[in-house]
Amino acid sequence: MSVDIKAPFYGWYGDDFTGATDTLATLFSRGAKAFLFLGVPLSRHLAMAGTLDAIGIAGSARAMTPSAMENELCPVGQFFAQSGIKVLHYKTCSTFDSARHVGNIATAMDVLRRFVDQPQVVILGGQPSLGRYCAFGNLFASIGPEAAVHRLDRHPTMSRHPSTPMAEADLRRHLQSLGADPVGLVDWTILENGRRLASEELNILFDALTQAHLDVIGTELKHRARQGSLLVVGASSVAEAIYGERSSPVNEPKPSTAGPVLAIAGSLSPLTRRQVEAATSFVRISADAGRLVEEESYRENMAARIASALRDERNVLLSTAPQDPASISSADTRLAHTVGRFADRLLSEVPVRRLIAAGGDTSSHMAQSLNLWGLAYGGQLSPGVALSIGRSDDPRRDGISLMLKGGQMGSVDLFDRFAGGVT
């Protein structure tokens, strides 16, 4: 496939949709013209996006088996190689949660390194702007804005993640346990002392504790990019490192603030639970996750109840996260798919123009179900939480306003702020 556009410098693949939109927001806040596609784009959609500094693809590799990841990522790698990008960023969750059987970051590294010039993969281990800090290879993370910071293997949420619990804070050990080749380290003392930022291993991890560390790393990445394309793995701190401090963002249309909001919260995060409880401007409805997956009549009744409230111009917040994750052990792999189809059905009945999805899998499957081909930047509501404007060939869906957020992201009043049109 030939790509008849000016080659962007930067390309990123988000292993879930919430992370992909966060990188989109990070790039725009630093003056880069960027656009996020929901899959390898068609030529006509590339032309509609225009000339770009950075081009993104949102996916759901974080929830895939290694074989499915390879099928997903090979066309992505081919597209970016043919696009002529210099930095290929595999955007992971900022907590690097991954397992051998699902969302394996080492698998992504092995697949995508085939499509860049340089064999050494660079891993950026922290994102200070989100309370993620990497020191001597060990990752630390806060549990929310202005909250306590914990080593990852002792983190109240990530150490108990239902599918990818993090029992190891040392990212070198973690990645090697996933099957990665040995990982070298450039620790934060080297970044501060200006010593040579090099390692002979096939993979190299950079600490990051401050924006100053990211600035040093960014200089190194741009230097390497002049020698040929390279693969960088990490959170949106990769974009922060390369594009520096915030600047004047590129002008883009603002998302719609008219009409009711449909919100679906599928995250098990304690922060998301607090956000749901604080959402006073919504009709809050709790669904039985198992029945939502298994029973057509239950979905029909739920859809009718929600559609009625939306037609009355009332905001609706549907929570699909069970109090006990083990209670839907047979349904959990299908819940996000079901929620995506459920949202599509609701929008076919009531043309809602404002949507919220909370949770990585929930966001990915909901966005994929809405017949969108891309997302334009629409603003930043909170650190790590971007607003997006959906692009679709279906005029009923084109221009829809979305907030896709990870479970651990955002202020407690986030849902009400979105409903009130605060950007």
Residue pairs with C-beta under 8 A, 6 or more apart in sequence:
1 43
1 78
1 79
1 82
2 82
3 43
3 46
3 79
3 82
3 83
3 84
4 43
4 46
4 47
5 46
5 47
5 51
5 52
5 83
6 51
6 52
7 83
7 84
7 85
8 52
8 53
8 54
8 55
8 83
8 84
8 85
9 53
9 54
9 85
9 86
9 87
9 225
10 27
10 32
10 34
10 53
10 54
10 55
10 85
10 86
10 87
10 89
10 239
10 242
11 54
11 55
11 56
11 57
11 80
11 83
11 85
11 87
11 88
11 89
12 20
12 23
12 54
12 55
12 56
12 57
12 88
12 89
12 90
12 91
12 238
12 239
13 20
13 56
13 57
13 58
13 59
13 61
13 73
13 76
13 80
13 88
13 89
13 90
13 91
13 112
14 20
14 21
14 23
14 36
14 56
14 57
14 58
14 59
14 91
15 59
15 60
15 61
15 62
15 90
15 91
15 92
15 93
15 103
15 108
16 58
16 59
16 60
16 61
16 62
16 63
16 93
16 360
16 361
16 363
16 364
16 406
17 38
17 58
17 60
17 357
17 360
17 363
17 364
17 367
17 368
17 404
18 357
18 359
18 360
18 363
18 364
18 404
18 405
18 406
18 409
19 91
19 92
19 93
19 94
19 235
19 236
19 360
19 406
20 36
20 56
20 57
20 58
20 59
20 91
21 36
21 58
21 375
21 386
21 388
21 404
22 235
22 236
22 384
22 385
22 386
22 406
22 409
23 56
23 89
23 91
23 236
23 238
23 239
24 34
24 35
24 36
24 56
24 375
24 377
24 386
24 388
25 236
25 377
25 379
25 380
25 386
25 387
26 236
26 239
26 240
26 243
27 34
27 53
27 54
27 239
27 243
28 34
28 249
28 250
28 252
28 377
29 246
29 247
29 249
29 380
30 239
30 240
30 243
30 244
30 245
30 246
30 247
30 249
31 243
31 247
31 248
31 249
31 250
32 53
32 54
32 239
32 243
32 250
33 50
33 51
33 52
33 53
33 54
33 250
34 52
34 53
34 54
34 55
34 56
34 377
35 49
35 50
35 52
35 55
35 56
35 374
35 375
35 376
36 56
36 57
36 58
36 374
36 375
36 376
36 388
37 45
37 49
37 55
37 56
37 57
37 58
37 373
37 374
38 57
38 58
38 367
38 368
38 372
38 373
38 374
38 375
39 57
39 58
39 59
39 373
40 57
40 75
40 76
40 79
41 49
41 57
41 79
41 373
41 374
42 373
45 373
45 374
45 391
48 391
49 55
49 374
54 239
55 80
55 83
55 85
57 76
57 79
58 364
58 367
58 375
59 72
59 73
59 76
59 364
60 72
60 361
60 364
60 365
60 368
61 68
61 69
61 72
61 73
61 103
61 108
62 92
62 93
62 98
62 102
62 103
62 360
62 361
63 102
63 103
63 163
63 336
63 360
63 361
63 364
64 72
64 102
64 103
65 101
65 102
66 100
66 101
66 104
66 107
69 103
69 104
69 107
69 108
69 111
70 107
70 111
73 108
73 111
73 112
74 111
76 112
77 88
77 111
77 112
77 114
77 115
78 115
80 88
80 115
81 115
81 116
81 229
85 229
86 225
86 226
86 228
86 229
86 230
87 221
87 225
87 229
87 230
87 232
87 238
87 242
88 112
88 115
88 116
88 229
88 230
88 231
88 232
89 232
89 233
89 234
89 238
89 239
90 105
90 108
90 109
90 112
90 231
90 232
90 233
91 234
91 235
91 236
91 238
92 98
92 105
92 233
92 234
92 235
93 235
93 360
93 406
94 127
94 130
94 132
94 141
94 235
94 236
94 237
94 384
95 132
95 139
95 141
95 152
95 155
95 158
95 166
95 408
96 105
96 125
96 139
96 152
96 166
96 171
96 174
96 175
97 103
97 158
97 161
97 164
97 165
97 166
98 104
98 105
98 106
98 164
98 174
98 178
99 163
99 164
99 178
100 177
100 178
100 179
102 163
102 164
103 164
104 178
104 179
105 175
105 178
105 180
105 233
106 175
106 176
106 178
106 179
106 180
107 178
107 179
108 233
109 121
109 175
109 180
109 203
109 231
109 233
110 179
110 180
112 231
113 119
113 121
113 231
116 228
116 229
116 230
116 231
117 227
117 228
117 229
117 230
118 224
118 227
118 228
118 229
118 230
118 231
119 202
120 199
120 201
120 202
120 203
120 204
120 230
121 202
121 203
121 204
121 230
121 231
121 232
121 233
122 203
122 204
122 206
122 221
122 224
122 230
122 231
122 232
122 233
123 171
123 175
123 183
123 203
123 204
123 205
123 206
123 232
123 233
123 234
124 205
124 206
124 208
124 214
124 217
124 232
124 233
124 234
124 235
124 237
124 238
124 241
125 134
125 137
125 139
125 171
125 205
125 206
125 207
125 208
125 234
126 132
126 133
126 134
126 139
126 207
126 208
126 209
126 213
126 235
126 237
127 208
127 234
127 235
127 236
127 237
127 240
128 208
128 209
128 210
128 211
128 213
128 214
128 237
129 211
129 237
129 240
129 383
130 142
130 235
130 236
130 383
130 384
130 409
131 141
131 142
131 145
131 147
131 149
132 139
132 140
132 141
132 142
132 235
132 237
133 139
133 140
133 141
133 149
133 208
133 209
134 140
134 171
134 188
134 205
134 206
134 207
134 208
134 209
135 187
135 188
135 207
135 209
136 185
136 187
136 188
136 207
137 170
137 171
137 172
137 185
137 187
137 205
137 207
138 151
138 152
138 169
138 170
138 171
139 151
139 152
139 169
139 171
140 149
140 150
140 151
140 152
140 169
141 149
141 150
141 152
141 155
141 158
142 148
142 149
142 150
143 150
143 155
143 156
143 157
143 270
143 271
143 408
144 271
144 408
145 382
145 383
145 410
145 411
150 156
151 169
152 158
152 159
152 166
152 168
152 169
153 159
153 166
153 167
153 168
153 169
154 169
155 166
156 270
157 269
157 270
157 407
157 408
158 165
158 166
159 165
159 166
159 167
162 268
162 325
162 332
166 174
168 174
168 177
171 183
171 205
172 182
172 183
172 185
172 205
175 183
175 203
175 205
176 182
176 183
180 203
181 201
181 202
181 203
182 201
182 202
182 203
183 201
183 203
183 204
183 205
184 199
184 200
184 201
184 203
184 204
184 205
185 199
185 204
185 205
185 207
186 197
186 198
186 199
186 204
186 205
186 206
186 207
187 207
188 207
188 208
188 209
188 213
190 196
190 197
191 197
191 206
191 207
191 212
191 213
191 216
191 217
192 212
192 213
197 206
197 216
197 217
197 220
198 204
206 213
206 217
207 213
208 214
208 217
208 237
208 241
211 240
211 245
214 237
214 240
214 241
215 241
215 244
217 241
218 240
218 241
218 242
218 243
218 244
221 230
221 232
221 238
221 241
221 242
222 242
224 230
232 238
236 384
249 377
250 377
252 376
252 377
252 378
252 389
253 376
253 378
253 389
254 378
254 379
254 423
255 354
255 378
255 379
255 387
255 388
255 389
255 401
255 402
255 423
256 353
256 354
256 399
256 400
256 401
257 354
257 401
257 421
258 353
258 354
259 313
259 352
259 353
259 354
260 309
260 310
260 313
260 314
260 315
260 316
260 352
260 354
261 282
261 315
261 316
261 352
261 354
261 355
261 356
261 418
261 419
262 306
262 310
262 315
262 316
262 318
262 343
262 346
262 347
262 352
262 354
262 355
262 356
263 279
263 282
263 315
263 316
263 317
263 318
263 355
263 356
263 357
263 358
263 415
264 317
264 318
264 319
264 320
264 339
264 343
264 355
264 356
264 357
264 358
264 362
264 366
265 272
265 275
265 276
265 317
265 318
265 319
265 320
265 321
265 356
265 357
265 358
265 359
265 362
266 319
266 320
266 321
266 335
266 336
266 339
266 357
266 358
266 359
266 361
266 362
267 321
267 358
267 359
267 360
267 362
267 406
267 407
268 321
268 325
268 359
268 407
269 359
269 406
269 407
269 408
271 407
271 408
271 409
271 410
271 412
272 321
272 358
272 359
272 407
272 408
273 321
274 412
275 358
275 410
275 412
275 413
275 414
275 415
276 284
276 317
276 319
276 358
276 415
278 412
278 413
278 415
278 416
279 317
279 415
279 416
279 419
280 416
281 315
281 415
281 416
281 419
281 420
282 314
282 315
282 316
282 317
282 415
282 416
282 419
283 309
283 314
283 315
283 316
283 317
284 317
284 319
285 302
285 305
285 306
285 316
285 317
285 318
285 319
286 318
286 319
287 302
287 318
287 319
287 320
288 298
288 322
289 320
289 321
289 322
289 327
289 328
289 331
289 332
289 335
290 322
290 327
290 328
290 330
290 331
291 298
292 298
292 299
292 302
292 320
292 335
292 338
292 339
292 342
293 328
293 331
293 334
293 335
293 338
294 331
299 338
299 342
302 318
302 342
303 342
303 345
303 346
303 349
306 316
306 318
306 346
307 346
307 349
307 350
309 316
310 316
310 346
310 350
310 352
311 350
315 419
317 356
317 415
320 335
320 339
320 362
321 359
322 328
325 332
328 335
335 361
336 359
336 361
336 362
336 364
336 365
337 365
339 362
339 365
339 366
340 362
340 365
340 366
340 367
340 368
340 369
341 369
343 355
343 357
343 366
343 369
343 370
344 369
344 370
344 371
346 352
347 355
347 370
347 396
347 397
351 396
353 399
353 400
353 401
354 400
354 401
354 402
354 418
354 419
355 366
355 400
355 401
355 402
355 403
356 402
356 403
356 404
356 405
356 415
356 418
357 363
357 366
357 367
357 402
357 403
357 404
357 405
358 405
358 407
359 405
359 406
359 407
360 406
360 407
363 404
363 405
363 406
366 404
367 375
367 390
367 402
367 404
370 390
370 392
370 397
370 400
371 392
371 393
371 394
371 397
372 390
372 391
372 392
372 397
372 400
373 391
373 392
373 393
374 390
374 391
375 388
375 389
375 390
375 391
375 402
376 388
376 389
376 391
377 386
377 387
377 388
377 389
378 386
378 387
378 388
378 389
378 401
378 402
378 423
379 386
379 387
379 423
380 386
380 387
380 423
381 387
381 403
381 410
381 414
381 417
381 418
381 422
381 423
382 409
382 410
382 411
382 414
382 417
383 409
384 405
384 406
384 409
384 410
385 403
385 405
385 406
385 409
385 410
385 414
386 403
386 404
387 401
387 402
387 403
387 418
387 423
388 401
388 402
388 403
388 404
389 399
389 400
389 401
389 402
390 397
390 398
390 399
390 400
390 401
390 402
391 398
391 399
392 398
392 400
403 414
403 418
405 414
411 417
